[in-house]
């Protein structure tokens, strides 16, 4: 499939390459997010010399030997090399790199280098010495990538880590924006692309499973709910690869996915002491798998007792809702129950989670493009015993507030939806001061003429799915 999106990431790589002096980029992100694809695509456009090497899960001796042979072959093309050849140490190998980078810009990519760090815990310290002694004085552009965020954090980003302060740039690669799916799957409708986003969360490897010349149902039958789908095993692998106690973390995620969002309920369902639960939740939040939500109008969310824990990773949310309950059957080729579950509940799943999240993200995009009437300090939702609002954006300094309602029903949104939201405003407004209010209404389809007339009186924004998708594309291509 053609390379799509990543305009900002490619611009960053170009900028680092064109800067004078040595550059050191740490590029990390979860498995299958597209790190290797980004780097190899960028290298394919590069005119200057570059060496790309990927570490594998093997012994420390093999890691050094394989890199040594790749480096020697790069520096001395056509020269016969004994299969047992290896530089004496990583420092010796990097000294060769530094010599090669003295007179020209040289790019060295160490892909999935966390495997080498696992095989030999001293490697980060060796890179630090090499960088301090000679690499930093060369014209090297060093790119180190890894999927294991915990190792990257401990070895390169934490204050106590050997490589702390050496990297000149760091980039945590995020999933593709929803706006990129229109380029990946142009023959799908916008509604079908929202469904794909709900299933994949913008992870390129998962989105590539879909064929937009087939119906969504056919894709689910032939490519998603099948024993061969990598999505069946990735949930466990994501946690097992990153964490020391994966079973406890999986129990926490399973409890949240089952609808338990408070600390006490999660602890009970996961079978973990509440005093220990915070540690697991903290790590899951750092990895981006779980989020703690509080009403957007709470000014100090860290101190709020209204927090609810939710699955933030769209793939994990989909996996635990639709695949995990029928995992054994799917792996045995019995898929009817999982397909029936998808048929009955996928639309509700999209409306409850993905559609609302896209609408909240749209608010942030419009604000960043200067097309909202204020710049929010927080964007989220609101809930209390008396009211619930899908989208809330607030700025306490300027006393601006935006309230939004999201509808995924195929029916046109009528004026009663607008009336219900405006009636909630007094229950949402933080404090007693005068606030400037705005309203936004989001729909999968369209609005009735009566709703459009009333929206005009309110000066409310009416946003259909095609409009929302167009704004995402515009933001992506800015």
N, C-alpha and C positions, 0 to 999 in steps of 0.2 A: 504494500500500500504506500502511496505517496506520503512524503513527510509533510505534516501540517502543523500549524501553530508555532509556538516557541520563538516568536519574533524577538521578544525582550531577552530571552536567554542567549540567542545567537548574537544579539547586539552586545551583550556583556562579554561573550567570548572574543568577539572582534575587538572590543575596547581593550581588554586585557592583553591580547596579542600585540596590539599596536602601541602599547605603552613601552617606555624605555625601561631597561633593566629587567632583572629576574621577576617573574610573577609566579604565584603559587595559589591555585584555586582548589578548594575542597568542595566537591560536588557530591551531594548525597540525597537520598530519598528512598522510599519503600520499593520493594521488588516490583518489577514490571511497569514502573512509572515512566520509563523511557530514557534513562541516563545514557546507556550505551548508544541508543539510536540518535540522541542529540549530539553526542560527541562524534560519532562516526559520520553523521551528516555534515557537521561543521568541518571535520577534517577533509571530507571529499571536496570542499570548496577551497581548501587551503593550497596556496602555491608553494609555501616553504617546506623545509624538511620536518618530518614528524615521525615519531615512533609510538604506535599504539600497542600496549601489552595488557592482557587480561590475566589476573591471578585465578587460580583454581584451588579447590579444596584438596590439598596434598601436603606433604611434609615440608618443613622449613628448607631442607637441603634441596628438594625438588623445585621449590619456589625460586630459590636463588639461581639454580642451574638453568631453569627455563628462561628466567629474565636475562641471565648472562648471555645465553645463546641468541636470544632475540636481539639484544643490544649489540653484540659482536657482529651478527649478520647485517644489522642496519649500518654499523660504522664501517664494515669491510665487506661490501657486497661482492659476491662471487668467490670469496675465499673459503676453501674447504675447512670445515669445523669438525673436530672430534666430538662424538656424541656425549662424551664425558666432560667436556669443557665447562668450566665455571670460574667466574672471578672468585677470589679468595673470600670476599665478604661483600655485603651490600655497600659498605663505604667505598671499597675499591671500584665497584660497578658505578657508583654515582660520581666518583672522581673521573671516570671515562666520560660520563655524561657532561660534566662540567667542562672538560677539555673540548668536547665537540661543540659546546655552546659558547665558546669564547668569542668567536668571530662572526657568528650569525645567530639569528633567532631560531631556536630549536624547541619544538613542542614534544613533550614526553607525557603520555597518558598512561597512568597506572590504574586500570579499570578493576573494580571489585577488589581493591587492595586490602580490604579488611580481612580477606582470607589469608594473606601473607602475615598480617598482624596477629591473627589467631594462631598461625603455625609457629610464629616466633614473636613473643611479646616485646622483645628488644628492638624490633624493627622501627617503631616510632622514634625511639631515642637515637637510633642510627641515622634516620633521615634528618632529625634535628641537628645532629653534629655535622652531617654533610651539608645541610643548608647553611648553617652558620659559618662553616669553614671555607666552602668554595662554591656551592650552587648559587647562593645569593649574589655572588659577584660575577655571574655569567649572564648570558642572554637567554637562559632557559625559561620556558613557560611550562611549569609542572602542573599537571591536573591529576588529582587523586580522587577516585570515586569509590563509593561503597553503599551497599544496601542496608548494612547493619548499623543503624543510627546510634545505638548504644556504644559501639566500639569507636565510631567516628567521634562521638562526643567525648569519651574518656581519653582518646589518644590525641585529639587535635583541637578540640574546642574548649574544653574545661580549663579553668585557670591553672589547675595543677598538672595538666597534660604536658607531655614532652614537647609537643609541637604548638603549644599555645602561643599566639602572637606571630607565628611564622607565616601563616597563610595571608596573602594580600587580598583575598576575596573568598567568600563562602556562599554557596548557593544550595538551598534545600529545594530540590525540584518538585514542583507540585503537579497534581494530575492536570490533564488538559481542561481548559475552560469549556463550558457548554457550547460556547460559540464556535469551537473548532469542529464540532460534530457535523455541522452543515457542510463542511468541506470533506470530511471523511465519509459521510453517508448522504450524499446529495439527493439520492432518489427516495429517501425516506421523507415522510411528512414531519413537520415540527413536533407533532404529538409523538410520533414514533421515536424521534431523537430524544425527547424527554424520557421516554421509557428506557432507552438505551443508557442514558445518563443515570437513571435511577438504579439500573442493574450494575453498571460498571464504575460509576463515580468518576468518569473521565480517565481511568487507567487505560493507556493506549493498547496494551496487549489484550485487554478484555474487549475493548471497543472493536478491535480488529477481528474478533470472532464473528461479527455480524456482517451479513451480506445484504445490502440494501436493494438487491434485485429480488429478494425473497420477502414474504410477509413477515411481520413481527412474530406471529404464531409459528411460522415455519422455522424461523431462526431459533426460537425457544425449543422447538422439538428436535431440530437437527444439530444445533450448535451449543446450546446452553445446558439443557437438561439431558446430558449424555454422559456416559462413563468416561469419555475421553477429555472432557472439559477440564482445563487446568484450574478453573475456579473452584472445583470440588476440593482440591487439596491445599490451595494457597492459604486459606484461613488459618489452618493449624500451622503451616510452615512459617507464616509471617510471625507468629508468636514464638514458635520453637526456635527460630533462628535468632531472634532478638533478645529473648528473655531467659533468665536462669530457672524460673519456676513457671513454665508455660501453663501447667494445669490450673494453677490458681488464677492466673490472668484470664484463661479461657472461661473459667467458672464465673468470673466477674462479668465478662462480656456477655456470656449466655444469660445471666440474670437480668442485665440491662435490656438485652434484646427481647427478653420475655415480658418486658413491661414493668420492671421494678426499677424505679429511678431514685429513690431515697436511700441514704446510707444504711439505715437500719434494715430496710427490705432487701437491699443488695447483699448485705452481710449474711442475712438469714438464708436467702436462696442459694448463695455461693458456698455456704458452709465455712465462712471465714470470720474470725473474730473482728468485731467492729474496730478495735484498736489497731489492727493490722491492715484493715481495708484501705485506709488513706494512702498507704505506701503504693499499693497496687494501682489505685486510681490515678495517683500522681504520675506514675510511669506511663500508664496508658494515655493520659492527657498529653504528656511530652511527645509521645510517638504519633499523636494525631488520631488515635483510634476512638477516643472518648472525649466528650466535652462536658463541662458543667455549665448549665444554663440557669440564669436567674432572670426575672423580669427586667426588660430593658430600661425601665424607669428607676431601677435601684442604682443609686449613684456610686455605692461602694460594693460591688458584687462579691468581692472576696470575704467581706464580713457578713454577707446576707445568709440567713438560715433558710431561705426559700430555694436553695440550689437543687437542681434535678440533673442527674447524670444521664446522658444520652449517647448512643453510638454515633460518632462523627464520620466514620469511614463508610461511605455509601456501599462499597462492595461488601464489607462485613455485615452491614445492616441487611442487605439483600440475602446474603448467604445464610444468616441465622434465621431469617424469616421464611425462606422458600426452599433452600437446598438442604440445610442441616437436618430438618425434621425427617427428610426422606433420603438421607445420604446413602445408607446401606442399600436401599432399593434401587437408587439411581446407578450406583456402582455395579449392581447386578443386572442392569439393563431393564429394570422395571420402573418406568418413568410416568405412568399414568397419574399416580397420586400427586406427584409434584406438579405436573402440568395442570391438573385440576385445581390445585391450590393457587397457581399463578392465574389461571383463567378467572377464578372467583374473586381474588383479592389484589391483583397487581394494580388496578386503577386506584383503589383506595390507598394502597401503599404509596403510590406516586403523589396523590393529592395531599396525604398527611405529611409526607417528608420532603420529597424532592421538589415539588412545585413551590411549596412555601419557602424552602431554602433558596431556590432560584430567584424568587421575588425579593427576598431580603438582600441577596447579592446584587440584584438589579439596582436597588436603592443606593447601595454603596458605589456602584459604577456610575450612576447618574450624578451622584454628589461629586465624585472625583473628576468627572468631565465638566463640572460647573453647570449642570443642567437641573439641579434641584434647588429649591428656594433657600436652602441653608446647608451647612456642612455638619453632618451629625457627629456627635461624640461617641454614641453607641447605637448599634442597630441590632435588633433582636425581636422578641415577641413579648407579650404581656399575658399574665394570668393571675387571677385572684378568685375568691369565692363568688364574686359578683360579675366578673367579666373576663373574657379571653379575646385577645386580638392577635392576628397572625403576624403582622409586621408593625414594628414600632421603631422609629428613629427619633433620637432626642439630642438636643444641645442645651445643656443647663445654662451656659453662659449667655446665649442669645435668646433663650426661652422660646425655642422652636421645637415643634413636635409634628411628626408625620405618623398617621395611623393608616394601616392597610389591611385589606381583606382579600384572601386568595380563594378562588373557586376553580376546581378541576372538573366540575360537572359539564357534560356536553350541552346542557341547556343554556340559553342566553341569560346573563345576569340581569335581574329585574331591580326595580327601584327599592324593593323591600330590603335587599342586601345593603344598600347605601344607608337606608334609614336605621337599620340595626347598628351599623358601625358608628354613625354619628351620635346615636343615643349612648354609646359606651364612653364617649370622650371624657365626660365628667368623672368617670370611674378610673380613668387611666392617668389623667393629668397629674404630674408630680407637684405637690405643694399647692398653695393658694394664690400664687401670683398669676398675672395675665400671661397667657401663652398664645403664640401665633400657631394656629392649627392648620394642618394640611391633610388631605386624604388621597389615598391611591387605592384603586380597585383592579385586581388582576383576574383575568379569565382565560380559560382554554379556548373559548370560542368568540363570543361577541356579547354586546350589551343591548338591552331593549331600548327603543326610542325614549321611553319614559325615564329610564336610568340615565341615558345620555343627557336629557334635558336637566334633570336634577343635578348631575355632575357638573354641568355648566354653571348652575347657580352656586354650587359649593366651590367652584374652581378646582375640582378634584381631577386627578389624573386617572384616565381609563387606559389600562394596558392589556392588550391581547397578547396571546402567545407569539404570533408572528412579529409583533412590535418588540416584545422582550427579546426574542432571538436576534432580531436585527441589531438591537443595541449591544447585545453580547458580542456579535461579530464586529461591530464598529469599534468597541473597546479593544478587542483582540488585535485589530489591524491598525490601531492608532499610530 
